[in-house]
Amino acid sequence: MNPSSYGPLMIDLAGMAMSDPEKQRLQHPLVGGVILFSRNYQDPAQLTALCREIRAVRTPPLLIAIDHEGGRVQRCREGFTRLPPMRKLGEWWERDAAAASAAAGAIGFTLAAELRVCGVDLSFTPVLDLDYGISGVIGDRAFHRSPLAVIELAGALIEGLRAAGMACCGKHFPGHGHVAADSHLAIPVDERALVEMADDLLPYRQLQLDAVMPAHVIYPRVDSRPAGFSSVWIDMLRHEFGHAGVIFSDDLSMEGASVAGGIIARAQAAWAAGCDMLPVCNRPDTVEELLSGWQPQPDPLRSARIARLLPVKAIGPIDALPQYIAGRAACRQLA
């Protein structure tokens, strides 16, 4: 692959600064991005320095991403606004839909602006799963059971992200909310027929998404493969729903991905199904295996999709911006 293009792997780092072996891995042409975790964060100054260090490794710079949704999935805490779980917005929507939507937009701006000031390009948000009261791993990360509430609130949050110059990533297509098993630890199976999943699919039909992350869930009445390894689901997303943005696989180290085999088989299965970027987290040994043993065909179209996720303009001081002030106020109100 051309080192000036974006390779398909998104890998992680061990700590708050980069080691020399990590710098070497990031220079590999198969690598196109970095995903950050809580272990990579101390405070905004340290995060800014780390992102600057990552950005200096390659030209064009690697995509820097993080899972930073709010509630229990917020990697950066000290020095950042404490974001509520999205269910809080869903509960507010039931009382006052207009106010909840306005708050969602302001919270989206605050979420994105604080990350962007430090140099992070993308948060894997919003969660578009419906809250059926079944999935513990989704739970209060979901906005609501109603797809209309999810569309309105997630749509407002996305507008806030974009106002701060950040793209969005809807997850977990086609829906993780109807299975109890946690795909980090098991291989969830959703036995519903496609027609029974109409509510789950509605947000993906209605919202304009910059990126989508499929679930490591098997829907055997549609396809025998998990969604992220399924050309059936990914073709539906591309051709029926018209999604032209990036498709991320979910983390290939998760147990839900084990059905595809070893790490090279997992990467090849996701790539062949149509995923553009493949996160591999918490397993530097398997990253090394991929870098030395996987040889996908270069794909300029997929590389160009990834490049479009990077912010196109700098963000200046945010403290006095009305949307930032409103977002912080909404977070305090929902605390």
C-alpha positions, 0 to 999 in steps of 0.5 A: 500500500502507498504510505501516503494513503490510509491503510485499513488497520486501526491500532492502539497504544500501551500508555500515555506516550509512544514507544519506539516500536509503536512508532514503527508500527504506526509507520507501516502502510497497512496502518491508517489510524489509532484508537485511544483508551482510558490508559492513554489519557491523563489530562488535556495537556498530555492528550494534546501532546500524545496526539501531536506525537501521533500526527508527526509520525506520518504524512498525511496524518493518521486518523485518531479516534476514541470511544467517547459516548458519555455515561460509562463509555467516556475515556477522557474524564479529568479536565473534560465535561462529564457527559451523561448516558444517552438514555438521560436524553431519551428520558428528557425527550419523553417530557419535552422533545424539543428541549431534549433535542436542543440539549443533544445538539449542544452536548454533541458540540461539547463532546466533539469540541473538547476532543478536537481541541486536544487533537482527537479526530473522531469519536465512535458515536452515536449509539443507534441501538434501540433500548429493548431492556435486554442488552446489558452491554448497551443498556443506558448507552442507547437513547430510547426504545423508539426509533423516532426518538433515536433518529431525532436525538442522534440526529441532533447530536450529529449536528452538534458534532459536525458544528465542531468539525467532527464526523459521526459513526453510527453503531452497532449496525443493524442493531445490538439491543435485542441480544443479551450476550456481550460481543466482547465476551461471547458470540451473540445471536439474534434470532429475529427475521429481517422484517422484525428488525424494521425498527432497528434499521430505521435510524440507518435508513433515515440518518446521514452517517459519515461512518457506520460500525456493524455489530459482532452479532449473528442474525441467522435468519438473514446470514450465518456470519456476524454483520461485520463479516457479512457481505449481505449486511454490508451490501444492504447498508451500501446499496439499499440504504445508500451509505457512502461513508466509512464502514468500520468493523468492530474490534477484531480482538473481541470474542464476537469476531472469533467465529471468523478464525485467527486474526488474519482470517478475521481481517480478511473476512471483514475486508472481503465483506466490505469493511474499510477500516479494522480496529485491532485493540489490546493485542499488540501481538496480533497487530504484529501478526497482521503487519507481517502476514496480511497482504490485502489489495490496495483500495484507493476508494476505501482510503479516500473514504477514511481521509474524509473523516479527518477534520478539514478546519482547525478549531480555536478556543471553545470556552466562550462559544454559546454551544459549548456553554449550552452543552456543559449546562445540559450535562450538569442538568442531566448529571 
